[in-house]
Amino acid sequence: MALTPEDVVTKQFQHVRFKEGFDPDEVDDFLDEIVVEWRKTIAENEELKAKLAAYESGESSPAEVVEESAPAVVESVPAPAVEAPAAGGVAASAGIIELAQRLHDEHVAEGQAQRDKLISEAQAKAASILAEAEAKGRDEMARLESERVTLEGRISELRQFERDYRSQLRGFIEEKLRDLDVAGATSGASSVSAS
């Protein structure tokens, strides 16, 4: 598809967020200059094609073609540069395309560099978060293990206390039962002797 000045005028670009870019007004002004020069080049090209067609068809001699075109050329461009604008227009178009390609390549390279930078930053941040989480996990496990050891020690102490308490209670109850037996035996003997 051939690119026309109207294509350049109507071309819409998406705005890029979170990234620096060119000033849209400056780009529009530059594109307007390109369109003006391109239209001049196209008009000159059409004029030269018409003159060539007239010359080839034999309607006029080369001298007449030069005489007819001389006023138009004098008005727009000096006489020695009659063929230069057509060649210059092609060169200018090629230069513009080369500039656009270079800008495109620079933007793509910049985008890829930014992408790589963001990915490496994200990977570094993820590694940092993971290392921090693992460190917290280790600290928490150490704290819980210490707490478990403390609680197991306390449980052992309580079990020992229970055993000691049961044994003391059993001893106390057995002593009281012996005392009752002794008291019952002495009171039974006293009551028998009193009767």
VOBA-320761 format. One record per residue (C-alpha): x negated, y negated, z; residue in one letter. Coordinates in steps of 0.5 Angstrom, whole numbers, plus 2048, in hexadecimal, padded with zeros to 3 digits. Layout:
% residues N
XYZA
...
***
This chain:
% residues 195
800800800M
7FD7F97FEA
7FD7F4803L
8007EE802T
7FF7E7805P
8077E8808E
8047EE80BD
7FF7EA80FV
8047E5811V
8097EA813T
8057EF817K
8067EF81EQ
8017F2824F
8037F582AQ
8017F1830H
7FC7F5834V
7FD7F583CR
7F77F6841F
7F27F483CK
7EF7EE839E
7F07EC832G
7F07E782DF
7F47E082ED
7FA7E2829P
7FB7DB827D
7F47DB825E
7F57E1821V
7FB7DE81ED
7F77D881BD
7F27DC818F
7F77E1815L
7FA7DB812D
7F47D880FE
7F37DF80CI
7FA7DF809V
7F87D8806V
7F27DA803E
7F57E1800W
7FB7DD7FDR
7F67D97F9K
7F27DF7F7T
7F87E27F5I
7FA7DC7F1A
7F37DB7EEE
7F37E37ECN
7FA7E27E9E
7F87DC7E5E
7F27E07E2L
7F67E67E0K
7FB7E27DDA
7F57DE7D9K
7F27E57D7L
7F87E87D5A
7F97E17D0A
7F27E27CEY
7F37E97CCE
7F97E97C9S
7F67E47C4G
7FB7DE7C6E
7F67D97C7S
7EE7D97C6S
7E97D97CBP
7E87D17CBA
7F07D07CBE
7F07D47D2V
7EA7D17D5V
7ED7CA7D3E
7F47CC7D6E
7F17CF7DCS
7EC7C97DDA
7F17C47E0P
7F47C97E5A
7ED7CB7E7V
7EB7C47E8V
7F07C37ECE
7EF7C97F1S
7E87CA7F0V
7E27C77EDP
7E07CA7E6A
7DA7CE7E7P
7DE7D27ECA
7E37D57E8V
7E17DC7E9E
7DE7DB7F0A
7E57DB7F3P
7E77E27F0A
7E17E57F2A
7E17E17F9G
7E87E37FAG
7E67EA7FAV
7E07E97FEA
7E47E6803A
7E97EB803S
7E47F0804A
7E17EC809G
7E77EB80DI
7E97F380CI
7E27F480FE
7E37EF815L
7E97F2816A
7E67F9816Q
7E07F781BR
7E57F4820L
7E97FA81FH
7E37FF821D
7E17FA826E
7E87FA82AH
7E8802829V
7E180282CA
7E37FE831E
7EA801833G
7E6808833Q
7E1805838A
7E680283CQ
7EA80983CR
7E380D83ED
7E2808843K
7E9809846L
7E8810846I
7E2810849S
7E480B84FE
7EA810850A
7E6816850Q
7E2813855A
7E7810859K
7EB817859A
7E481A85BA
7E4815861S
7EB817863I
7EA81E863L
7E381E867A
7E781986CE
7EC81E86DA
7E882486DE
7E4820873A
7EA81F876K
7EC826876G
7E6828879R
7E682387ED
7EE825880E
7EC82D880M
7E682B885A
7EB827889R
7F082D889L
7EB83288AE
7E882E890S
7EF82E893E
7F1835892R
7EA837896V
7ED83289BT
7F483589BL
7F183C89BE
7ED83A8A1G
7F38378A5R
7F783D8A3I
7F18428A6S
7F183D8ADE
7F983E8ADL
7F98458ACR
7F38468B2Q
7F78418B6F
7FE8468B5E
7FA84C8B7R
7F78498BDD
7FE8468BFY
80184D8BER
7FC8508C2S
7FC84B8C8Q
80484B8C7L
8048538C8R
7FF8538CDG
80384E8D1F
80A8528D0I
8078588D2E
8048558D8E
80B8528DAK
80E8598D9L
80985C8DDR
80A8578E2D
8128598E2L
8108608E2D
80C85F8E9V
81185A8EBA
81785F8EAG
8138658EDA
8128618F3T
81985E8F4S
81C8658F2G
8178688F8A
8198628FDS
8208638FBS
82086B8FCV
81C86A903S
821865905A
827869904S
***
